[in-house]
Amino acid sequence: MTEGLKKLVVGFLYDDTLDSSDGVAQYVKTIGAWLSEQGHRVIYLVGDTKTKNWAGGEVYSLSKNLKLSWGGNRLSMPILARKNLIRKILKQNQLDILHVQVPYSPFMAQKIINRIDPSVAVVSTFHVFPASSLSVFGSKLLKIVYGKSLKRFDRHLSVSAAAQSYTKEVFSISSSVIPNVVDLKKMSAGKTTAKPSAQQIVFLGRLVKRKGAKQLLEAFLILHSRMPEVLLTIAGDGPKRSSLERFVRKNKLREFVKFLGFIDEKSKASLLVGADIACFPSLYGESFGIVLIEAMAAGSGAVLGGDNPGYRSVLGQQPVLLVNPANTDEFARRLEKLLINRKLLWQIHNWQDEHIRQFDIATVGPKLVDIYNQAIANKTQGRHN
């Protein structure tokens, strides 16, 4: 559908840093890189960021940011926007489309949205799902603060049905689901890595309460009494790491549980491909779960996730891949079932290989370009009318 259409100038607007590997940053970078490969010109209007160029596109750091924690997430909130630089960048780059990541800050992104030329089509992607009642309250406050800037958008998107429902409920906005993406070609490159001989469970994520690493360790302790040869690898860092390591020492699991610390993007695929089970027992607050599709793309045996609305949007077709992390006995039984039943594991792995294709940037990218062009066409038609 996109063939033969003119190449676009696309601006991604994201208040946070582009230096991180967090979900929204990955979304922006994966789509932006693909657009550049297709011949579109991409620029990144972002918060406090050291990166100067991404996949051929200029990265503009437009604010000073304050780092904080909200609802179990790390955030980098802009507090001092560089107004003169914003004016200069918008004047220099004649955008066709501005793609805004929501929630956005009134201190930077909202200023750009209100300042952007009326001829530019504006599209949003909602990445939000509540981690707590405080998050819901915060979102409702944001809606009030956003005010007229919400009327500037020509099209709204959400990364999942969970985010779509929340967007409708809290912001009173109707949106279309365009899922998070993974570069299947890039992630599947790790499939050539030799797998370890022992069965292995891999956790990858921030070591914070809501990601469920503690619940995984509690379930693994039970599993260890039944299958002592199974190993657990915990990749990632965070404030809960010291207490998790104490749990391992106290329960004499040091020989069977390995903490790798922070894992960079280049090492993800080779880590995940070695997993018989890639386990992400998040308790709440997930709008989608990019790590789930990364594990599928890398070739993990089975991808097991916490039974929350965001993860359900990815794994819901296979209920055996969703578990209540707080039910320790059931969690341990599910791990054991997947490790023992090789036929089931093979069936799940084959399903994952097919399922992951709908999240591949090669599949989602053209749909997004069509949405961009429709928004631009509607904007042009509106001006003529």
MIMARDO-310047 format. One record per residue: x, y, z of N, C-alpha, C in turn. Coordinates in pm, whole numbers, padded with zeros to 5 digits, always signed. Example, Ala and Ser with C-alpha at 12.3 -4.5 7.8 and 13.67 -1.06 7.14 Angstrom:
% MIMARDO-310047
+01319-00569+00780+01230-00450+00780+01320-00330+00780+01285-00225+00708+01367-00106+00714+01290+00003+00787
//
This chain:
% MIMARDO-310047
+00081-00121+00000+00000+00000+00000+00085+00126+00000+00205+00117+00060+00290+00236+00070+00377+00257-00052+00382+00159-00141+00471+00168-00257+00429+00281-00349+00525+00359-00393+00497+00467-00488+00465+00600-00420+00441+00600-00289+00412+00724-00219+00541+00799-00190+00532+00930-00173+00651+01011-00151+00716+00978-00017+00846+01000-00009+00918+00980+00114+00884+01092+00212+00871+01057+00337+00824+01149+00439+00938+01204+00524+00911+01317+00586+00998+01370+00692+00922+01349+00823+00975+01260+00906+00906+01218+01028+00983+01264+01150+00912+01326+01243+00973+01364+01370+00914+01281+01482+01000+01214+01559+00955+01141+01678+00973+01232+01799+00867+01251+01875+00870+01337+01993+00858+01249+02118+00962+01255+02202+00969+01168+02320+01042+01244+02430+00973+01270+02541+01029+01352+02650+01149+01290+02719+01153+01159+02723+01255+01087+02798+01385+01078+02717+01485+01012+02771+01612+00997+02703+01606+00886+02598+01682+00903+02492+01693+00799+02390+01815+00711+02416+01886+00737+02525+02006+00659+02557+01973+00524+02620+01851+00508+02672+01817+00388+02748+01766+00277+02656+01749+00157+02717+01691+00044+02646+01550+00016+02694+01486+00114+02760+01350+00097+02807+01253+00083+02691+01134+00033+02720+01039-00004+02616+01006+00104+02515+00973+00225+02562+00931+00331+02469+01049+00376+02385+01167+00385+02446+01287+00423+02369+01315+00320+02260+01298+00191+02292+01318+00087+02192+01215+00098+02080+01091+00128+02115+00985+00146+02015+01024+00256+01917+01066+00370+01970+01104+00484+01886+01223+00448+01798+01325+00386+01856+01447+00357+01781+01425+00249+01675+01344+00148+01707+01320+00040+01610+01242+00092+01490+01136+00167+01515+01056+00221+01405+01137+00325+01327+01207+00411+01399+01287+00515+01333+01393+00456+01242+01462+00352+01288+01566+00288+01206+01505+00227+01080+01389+00162+01095+01324+00100+00979+01281+00207+00878+01224+00317+00927+01182+00425+00837+01302+00480+00759+01415+00496+00827+01535+00544+00759+01579+00447+00651+01571+00317+00680+01607+00216+00580+01518+00223+00457+01392+00266+00477+01298+00276+00366+01312+00407+00287+01405+00492+00328+01431+00616+00255+01361+00738+00310+01288+00726+00420+01226+00842+00483+01331+00916+00566+01312+01045+00584+01403+01120+00670+01343+01130+00809+01421+01093+00908+01371+01085+01046+01454+01175+01136+01388+01251+01222+01457+01324+01328+01393+01287+01461+01470+01302+01568+01425+01265+01701+01430+01387+01792+01314+01428+01841+01302+01542+01932+01281+01484+02071+01387+01481+02151+01385+01403+02276+01439+01485+02393+01425+01427+02512+01476+01488+02634+01627+01476+02642+01679+01488+02761+01823+01492+02785+01890+01364+02736+01961+01371+02624+02014+01254+02555+02155+01282+02501+02245+01187+02522+02382+01202+02472+02393+01159+02326+02306+01069+02282+02309+01020+02144+02286+01136+02048+02371+01149+01947+02361+01258+01850+02296+01215+01719+02304+01084+01690+02251+01033+01564+02204+00890+01586+02089+00856+01528+02040+00719+01539+01998+00670+01400+02067+00568+01352+02035+00505+01223+02024+00608+01112+02111+00707+01114+02112+00808+01010+02026+00929+01037+01949+00928+01145+01862+01040+01177+01920+01128+01287+01905+01259+01275+01956+01351+01376+01875+01340+01505+01947+01339+01617+01885+01335+01749+01907+01470+01815+01797+01536+01853+01805+01668+01915+01764+01656+02062+01859+01684+02151+01832+01684+02295+01780+01822+02334+01653+01830+02372+01586+01959+02383+01552+02003+02525+01605+01932+02625+01574+01973+02762+01679+01920+02859+01675+01975+02980+01742+01915+03095+01637+01830+03165+01675+01710+03207+01577+01619+03264+01608+01584+03409+01501+01561+03483+01510+01517+03622+01474+01369+03628+01563+01288+03684+01538+01144+03694+01459+01114+03820+01354+01032+03803+01271+00995+03917+01207+00860+03893+01136+00809+03993+01066+00680+03983+00918+00705+03997+00838+00637+03912+00692+00654+03916+00626+00521+03884+00547+00469+03978+00473+00345+03955+00562+00227+03922+00682+00225+03980+00772+00113+03952+00857+00131+03828+00843+00244+03760+00920+00273+03640+01023+00382+03667+01134+00377+03594+01228+00488+03594+01182+00589+03491+01181+00714+03528+01141+00819+03436+01249+00926+03433+01256+00995+03322+01346+01109+03307+01260+01223+03254+01218+01311+03346+01119+01414+03314+01187+01546+03280+01152+01605+03165+01211+01733+03129+01163+01844+03222+01254+01928+03264+01216+02041+03350+01258+02175+03290+01360+02173+03205+01405+02297+03141+01416+02274+02990+01313+02311+02917+01314+02296+02772+01395+02408+02707+01470+02372+02603+01552+02470+02532+01466+02537+02423+01395+02643+02461+01295+02704+02374+01353+02756+02243+01467+02822+02251+01528+02876+02130+01571+02765+02034+01625+02658+02090+01665+02545+02007+01543+02479+01945+01434+02467+02021+01310+02409+01967+01262+02489+01847+01260+02622+01860+01217+02707+01748+01306+02686+01626+01435+02679+01650+01531+02663+01541+01512+02529+01469+01498+02422+01546+01485+02288+01488+01356+02275+01408+01247+02328+01462+01119+02320+01390+01123+02401+01261+01196+02511+01262+01207+02594+01142+01295+02527+01038+01402+02460+01083+01496+02396+00991+01438+02269+00929+01353+02199+01000+01301+02071+00954+01152+02082+00922+01122+02081+00797+00982+02092+00754+00917+01954+00762+00861+01924+00877+00805+01790+00901+00676+01767+00823+00658+01642+00781+00528+01598+00728+00442+01542+00841+00509+01474+00937+00437+01407+01044+00515+01420+01174+00446+01444+01284+00505+01443+01417+00441+01327+01493+00523+01232+01537+00475+01113+01607+00511+01127+01755+00409+01148+01839+00427+01180+01980+00406+01056+02066+00497+01035+02162+00483+00923+02257+00412+00974+02382+00303+00905+02419+00217+00947+02529+00226+00844+02642+00238+00886+02768+00219+01023+02816+00338+01114+02784+00308+01241+02766+00412+01340+02738+00408+01449+02845+00516+01521+02855+00530+01623+02959+00481+01760+02910+00415+01834+02998+00378+01972+02962+00497+02065+02953+00614+02018+03002+00731+02106+03008+00816+02103+02881+00797+02003+02795+00871+02001+02670+00781+01963+02553+00733+01839+02552+00656+01790+02438+00532+01875+02411+00462+01913+02517+00342+01993+02497+00374+02127+02433+00488+02183+02467+00529+02310+02405+00552+02291+02255+00610+02178+02217+00635+02151+02075+00504+02125+02002+00416+02048+02064+00285+02019+02002+00209+02149+01975+00211+02240+02071+00140+02366+02056+00207+02460+01956+00337+02439+01933+00413+02529+01846+00424+02477+01703+00400+02349+01681+00422+02289+01549+00333+02355+01445+00383+02367+01325+00308+02431+01217+00175+02360+01193+00066+02433+01171-00066+02371+01151-00072+02274+01034+00021+02286+00939+00020+02197+00823+00075+02058+00855+00141+02043+00969+00202+01914+01005+00097+01823+01068+00087+01700+01019-00003+01601+01079+00061+01547+01207-00021+01527+01311+00029+01483+01441-00039+01353+01481+00041+01253+01512-00007+01120+01551+00048+01087+01689-00032+01021+01771+00014+00981+01904+00021+00829+01914+00107+00781+02004+00102+00641+02048+00096+00640+02200-00011+00580+02254-00027+00567+02398+00042+00440+02446+00134+00455+02541+00210+00344+02596+00169+00315+02740+00059+00373+02785+00030+00378+02928-00070+00270+02971-00043+00212+03088-00138+00127+03159-00104+00142+03307-00206+00154+03396-00177+00193+03534-00103+00088+03615-00004+00133+03691+00066+00046+03785+00003+00054+03922-00078+00158+03946-00140+00177+04077-00251+00281+04064-00328+00297+04172-00432+00399+04175-00370+00539+04164-00248+00552+04215-00177+00680+04203-00147+00711+04057-00115+00607+03977-00090+00626+03834-00216+00671+03762-00330+00613+03801-00459+00653+03741-00486+00800+03771-00467+00837+03897-00488+00976+03937-00396+01070+03859-00268+01028+03844-00173+01109+03769-00214+01128+03625-00266+01021+03563-00310+01029+03424-00429+01125+03409-00519+01122+03506-00635+01212+03500-00592+01357+03515-00491+01380+03599-00436+01515+03610-00371+01560+03480-00298+01465+03417-00234+01498+03289-00335+01539+03185-00449+01470+03181-00552+01504+03083-00595+01651+03100-00608+01694+03224-00647+01833+03250-00537+01928+03204-00412+01891+03237-00298+01976+03201-00282+01986+03049-00302+01873+02980-00287+01872+02834-00383+01970+02767-00505+01977+02817-00602+02073+02765-00618+02070+02614-00598+02186+02551-00622+02199+02407-00519+02125+02322-00404+02090+02380-00302+02022+02300-00351+01887+02248-00444+01823+02320-00498+01694+02274-00579+01710+02145-00633+01830+02123-00712+01853+02001-00623+01870+01878-00494+01881+01901-00401+01901+01788-00372+01770+01714-00409+01657+01773-00376+01528+01714-00475+01490+01603-00420+01431+01497-00501+01386+01385-00535+01237+01394-00456+01161+01472-00481+01017+01485-00416+00969+01615-00487+00880+01684-00435+00823+01809-00417+00673+01794-00304+00622+01845-00272+00481+01842-00244+00433+01985-00261+00304+02010-00223+00242+02137-00145+00115+02107-00053+00078+02198+00033-00037+02171-00034-00170+02199-00151-00168+02267-00220-00293+02298-00366-00263+02329-00445-00370+02337-00585-00353+02376-00596-00299+02518-00503-00339+02605-00504-00289+02743-00481-00139+02745-00381-00092+02671-00354+00052+02663-00469+00126+02595-00529+00062+02494-00642+00122+02423-00760+00144+02517-00792+00044+02599-00903+00054+02693-00877+00163+02796-00755+00169+02846-00719+00269+02946-00723+00410+02886-00678+00423+02763-00681+00551+02693-00824+00602+02679-00915+00512+02647-01056+00548+02633-01115+00587+02768-01084+00507+02870-01143+00528+03002-01096+00658+03068-00965+00684+03062-00908+00797+03136-00901+00925+03052-00862+00912+02924-00844+01030+02840-00963+01057+02748-01061+00965+02748-01180+00977+02660-01139+00989+02514-01037+00910+02476-00983+00913+02340-00996+00775+02277-01047+00770+02155-01054+00645+02079-00924+00630+02001-00868+00509+02006-00741+00486+01940-00741+00352+01869-00652+00337+01772-00634+00211+01701-00512+00139+01759-00522+00005+01766-00409-00072+01819-00308-00099+01708-00190-00046+01726-00073-00079+01644+00033-00125+01744+00069-00254+01742+00147-00309+01853+00291-00260+01857+00352-00284+01972+00497-00267+01983+00566-00356+01881+00689-00325+01851+00757-00392+01741+00890-00452+01785+00936-00547+01706+01067-00606+01724+01129-00623+01586+01258-00607+01577+01329-00633+01452+01363-00781+01450+01276-00860+01386+01288-01005+01389+01420-01051+01329+01461-00988+01222+01587-01025+01157+01705-01005+01251+01705-00894+01322+01814-00863+01413+01815-00956+01534+01698-00979+01595+01693-01060+01716+01717-01208+01687+01676-01256+01570+01691-01398+01540+01836-01434+01504+01923-01334+01491+02063-01361+01459+02131-01444+01567+02079-01435+01691+02139-01509+01801+02107-01657+01801+02020-01703+01710+01979-01843+01709+02094-01938+01676+02203-01885+01623+02319-01969+01592+02403-01999+01717+02373-01927+01827+02448-01949+01951+02419-02088+02007+02523-02157+02049+02506-02291+02107+02431-02281+02240+02332-02370+02261+02255-02368+02384+02327-02446+02492+02313-02403+02620+02377-02476+02729+02317-02615+02745+02396-02708+02798+02349-02847+02813+02242-02859+02921+02256-02784+03030+02157-02790+03139+02035-02707+03102+01918-02750+03151+01797-02673+03129+01808-02540+03204+01759-02434+03140+01783-02301+03195+01659-02213+03187+01632-02144+03296+01529-02041+03302+01600-01906+03302+01552-01813+03221+01615-01680+03212+01514-01572+03244+01552-01483+03334+01475-01361+03365+01555-01243+03314+01489-01150+03245+01554-01029+03197+01465-00910+03228+01516-00817+03306+01436-00699+03338+01492-00622+03455+01428-00511+03486+01466-00430+03601+01434-00505+03729+01524-00498+03824+01503-00565+03952+01429-00471+04047+01299-00455+04016+01207-00375+04097+01090-00464+04134+01013-00422+04231+00907-00505+04287+00812-00559+04181+00763-00471+04093+00655-00513+04004+00698-00611+03895+00827-00626+03872+00874-00719+03770+00875-00865+03817+00857-00888+03948+00831-01023+03997+00950-01115+04012+01073-01061+04016+01190-01149+04031+01188-01223+04165+01137-01160+04269+01128-01227+04400+01035-01347+04391+00920-01330+04326+00825-01440+04311+00885-01554+04230+00965-01518+04130+01031-01621+04050+01129-01701+04136+01205-01634+04220+01300-01704+04307+01227-01796+04406+01115-01751+04457+01037-01834+04551+00985-01960+04481+00939-01944+04357+00893-02060+04280+01009-02150+04242+01123-02089+04209+01241-02168+04172+01291-02252+04289+01279-02201+04411+01320-02276+04529+01241-02407+04538+01111-02401+04512+01028-02523+04511+01069-02613+04395+01086-02552+04276+01125-02629+04158+01258-02699+04181+01350-02632+04249+01483-02688+04272+01476-02818+04353+01381-02828+04444+01368-02950+04523+01322-03068+04438+01261-03040+04324+01211-03144+04235+01303-03168+04116+01365-03059+04067+01452-03066+03950+01581-02991+03980+01668-03050+04061+01788-02978+04109+01889-02944+04001+01873-03000+03881+01970-02974+03774+01939-02846+03696+01820-02789+03714+01778-02670+03639+01849-02545+03694+01891-02456+03602+01960-02334+03638+01871-02212+03613+01895-02108+03689+01822-01981+03672+01922-01869+03652+01903-01792+03546+01986-01675+03519+01900-01550+03533+01946-01455+03613+01875-01329+03632+01959-01216+03574+01910-01158+03466+01981-01051+03397+01908-00919+03420+01982-00818+03460+01923-00689+03489+01971-00638+03623+01942-00513+03649+01986-00453+03775+01872-00368+03830+01888-00324+03954+01785-00242+04017+01794-00249+04167+01708-00174+04236+01716-00161+04381+01690-00289+04459+01626-00387+04399+01595-00512+04469+01707-00617+04457+01813-00586+04385+01914-00689+04360+01975-00743+04489+02011-00657+04583+02077-00704+04706+01987-00797+04786+01857-00768+04796+01766-00856+04870+01745-00988+04798+01746-00985+04665+01733-01110+04587+01857-01197+04606+01973-01135+04608+02097-01211+04629+02102-01270+04770+02047-01197+04867+02040-01252+05004+01950-01375+05009+01838-01369+04937+01747-01484+04931+01819-01606+04875+01899-01586+04771+01973-01695+04708+02074-01754+04805+02148-01669+04875+02247-01718+04972+02180-01792+05087+02073-01734+05140+02002-01793+05254+01950-01932+05223+01905-01953+05098+01844-02080+05059+01940-02172+04984+02070-02138+04993+02176-02224+04936+02154-02253+04787+02126-02145+04714+02100-02159+04570+02211-02096+04484+02319-02053+04547+02420-01978+04474+02478-02058+04357+02483-02189+04370+02538-02273+04263+02443-02282+04143+02315-02247+04165+02213-02269+04064+02150-02140+04009+02179-02028+04075+02123-01899+04033+02238-01802+04004+02238-01746+03886+02344-01654+03845+02284-01516+03819+02347-01412+03876+02308-01273+03852+02408-01212+03753+02358-01166+03639+02446-01111+03536+02458-00960+03541+02366-00893+03612+02366-00747+03609+02308-00696+03477+02335-00569+03448+02281-00506+03327+02331-00576+03201+02240-00598+03107+02272-00661+02978+02247-00560+02867+02346-00536+02781+02326-00440+02673+02246-00504+02559+02202-00419+02468+02115-00464+02359+02180-00572+02273+02310-00561+02251+02380-00657+02165+02384-00796+02225+02373-00806+02357+02385-00936+02424+02250-01004+02449+02141-00933+02425+02008-00986+02457+01978-01116+02382+01997-01114+02252+01958-01229+02169+02030-01356+02211+02163-01347+02231+02240-01466+02267+02203-01516+02406+02160-01427+02495+02114-01469+02628+01980-01541+02618+01885-01482+02546+01750-01534+02541+01738-01664+02462+01821-01682+02361+01813-01804+02281+01851-01927+02363+01927-01907+02470+01968-02020+02554+01865-02060+02657+01752-01992+02662+01652-02017+02764+01554-02126+02721+01541-02230+02803+01429-02324+02784+01299-02253+02819+01305-02171+02923+01193-02083+02958+01247-01942+02979+01197-01845+02904+01224-01704+02930+01107-01656+03015+01135-01616+03138+01029-01592+03236+01022-01447+03278+00903-01387+03264+00882-01245+03294+00757-01231+03381+00770-01259+03512+00653-01267+03600+00606-01133+03655+00589-01036+03566+00549-00902+03610+00413-00906+03678+00400-00831+03787+00281-00836+03870+00170-00743+03822+00208-00628+03765+00109-00527+03727+00178-00417+03646+00096-00325+03593+00150-00204+03532+00214-00219+03397+00181-00327+03323+00238-00347+03189+00135-00313+03083+00173-00227+02989+00083-00193+02878+00099-00289+02762+00214-00357+02754+00239-00450+02644+00342-00556+02685+00469-00521+02683+00575-00615+02717+00666-00645+02599+00751-00548+02563+00843-00566+02451+00934-00686+02474+00971-00710+02600+01064-00818+02630+01006-00954+02592+00874-00968+02593+00810-01094+02553+00837-01124+02406+00817-01023+02321+00836-01047+02179+00984-01054+02143+01069-00989+02222+01213-01003+02201+01256-01147+02227+01202-01206+02334+01238-01345+02367+01189-01441+02260+01067-01418+02211+01015-01502+02102+01102-01489+01979+01136-01366+01945+01216-01341+01825+01354-01403+01837+01411-01401+01957+01545-01456+01977+01546-01608+01969+01431-01671+01997+01423-01817+01989+01417-01888+02122+01374-01820+02229+01357-01886+02358+01259-02002+02346+01281-02107+02427+01195-02225+02419+01049-02192+02443+01017-02136+02561+00882-02091+02592+00894-01957+02663+00801-01867+02635+00801-01735+02697+00685-01731+02796+00716-01732+02925+00616-01736+03032+00606-01598+03095+00484-01546+03107+00465-01411+03160+00364-01406+03271+00372-01301+03352+00272-01276+03454+00138-01247+03391+00032-01294+03455-00103-01278+03399-00156-01138+03432-00111-01040+03354-00160-00903+03366-00212-00859+03229-00295-00754+03221-00359-00718+03094-00263-00694+02978-00150-00628+03004-00056-00601+02896+00005-00727+02840+00052-00816+02927+00112-00941+02882+00008-01034+02820-00115-01023+02868-00224-01104+02812-00247-01068+02665-00222-00943+02628-00243-00901+02490-00144-00969+02396-00032-01017+02450+00069-01086+02369+00055-01237+02378+00029-01289+02499+00033-01433+02524-00105-01497+02543-00210-01417+02531-00344-01465+02565-00392-01585+02486-00340-01606+02366-00383-01722+02286-00332-01854+02343-00233-01846+02431-00176-01965+02495-00181-01948+02647-00295-01982+02710-00310-01961+02855-00201-02027+02940-00141-02134+02889-00035-02201+02964+00087-02110+02982+00097-02005+02901+00210-01913+02909+00184-01794+03001+00070-01794+03070+00038-01689+03166+00023-01752+03304+00082-01689+03405+00079-01745+03539+00062-01633+03641-00002-01665+03752-00013-01571+03863+00113-01584+03948+00207-01489+03942+00334-01504+04013+00317-01513+04165+00208-01460+04217+00187-01461+04362+00147-01598+04414+00099-01685+04326+00065-01823+04364+00191-01908+04345+00273-01914+04448+00406-01974+04436+00401-02120+04394+00312-02198+04453+00304-02342+04421+00265-02363+04275+00165-02288+04229+00121-02301+04090+00231-02254+03994+00301-02148+04031+00410-02096+03951+00517-02204+03934+00554-02270+04043+00656-02376+04037+00608-02493+03952+00481-02529+03966+00426-02640+03885+00428-02605+03737+00400-02478+03703+00398-02438+03562+00539-02446+03503+00637-02400+03578+00776-02411+03532+00813-02558+03510+00776-02642+03605+00807-02785+03595+00739-02848+03473+00614-02812+03452+00538-02867+03339+00605-02834+03207+00646-02710+03191+00708-02667+03066+00845-02731+03045+00916-02756+03154+01049-02817+03142+01042-02968+03117+00942-03033+03174+00932-03179+03161+00863-03221+03032+00758-03149+02995+00677-03188+02879+00741-03130+02752+00834-03205+02696+00909-03156+02579+00818-03138+02457+00717-03223+02446+00623-03209+02333+00548-03077+02343+00500-03043+02463+00430-02917+02484+00523-02800+02456+00645-02810+02505+00742-02703+02484+00768-02681+02335+00778-02790+02259+00801-02780+02115+00681-02717+02044+00559-02754+02085+00438-02698+02026+00431-02547+02053+00463-02509+02175+00462-02367+02211+00567-02291+02131+00685-02349+02120+00793-02284+02046+00752-02261+01900+00688-02359+01840+00642-02344+01700+00536-02235+01690+00445-02230+01788+00342-02124+01789+00408-01987+01799+00508-01976+01886+00578-01848+01904+00645-01803+01775+00704-01897+01702+00771-01862+01575+00675-01801+01475+00550-01846+01476+00448-01788+01387+00390-01659+01444+00362-01662+01573+00297-01549+01641+00381-01422+01634+00512-01437+01642+00600-01322+01649+00599-01239+01521+00560-01299+01410+00565-01228+01281+00475-01106+01278+00365-01107+01352+00275-00992+01350+00334-00870+01421+00440-00892+01501+00506-00782+01571+00635-00738+01502+00671-00806+01395+00794-00773+01323+00781-00634+01261+00887-00554+01270+00883-00420+01212+00856-00425+01062+00896-00534+00996+00868-00547+00852+00719-00561+00825+00642-00605+00924+00496-00617+00913+00427-00489+00960+00470-00438+01075+00405-00322+01136+00444-00191+01068+00569-00181+01023+00618-00057+00964+00532-00004+00849+00501-00088+00748+00418-00038+00638+00279+00008+00683+00222-00058+00785+00092-00015+00837+00103+00123+00899+00213+00148+00967+00233+00277+01029+00251+00386+00925+00325+00357+00819+00343+00455+00711+00209+00486+00645+00124+00386+00627-00010+00410+00573-00089+00505+00663-00078+00486+00796-00147+00574+00890-00092+00716+00879+00038+00729+00868+00099+00862+00848+00041+00929+00723+00039+00856+00614-00009+00914+00487-00158+00949+00493-00236+00866+00562-00378+00897+00577-00397+01025+00658-00319+01039+00766-00328+01159+00849-00288+01283+00770-00184+01270+00689-00139+01383+00606-00245+01418+00502-00303+01315+00440-00406+01338+00338-00529+01405+00399-00570+01358+00517-00686+01417+00583-00658+01562+00622-00535+01588+00664-00497+01725+00699-00503+01815+00577-00450+01766+00464-00451+01844+00340-00593+01868+00291-00676+01763+00296-00816+01776+00252-00891+01875+00340-00863+01872+00471-00929+01964+00562-00896+02109+00531-00771+02133+00494-00731+02270+00460-00801+02317+00333-00814+02227+00237-00878+02264+00111-01027+02290+00128-01089+02217+00221-01231+02236+00246-01258+02364+00326
//
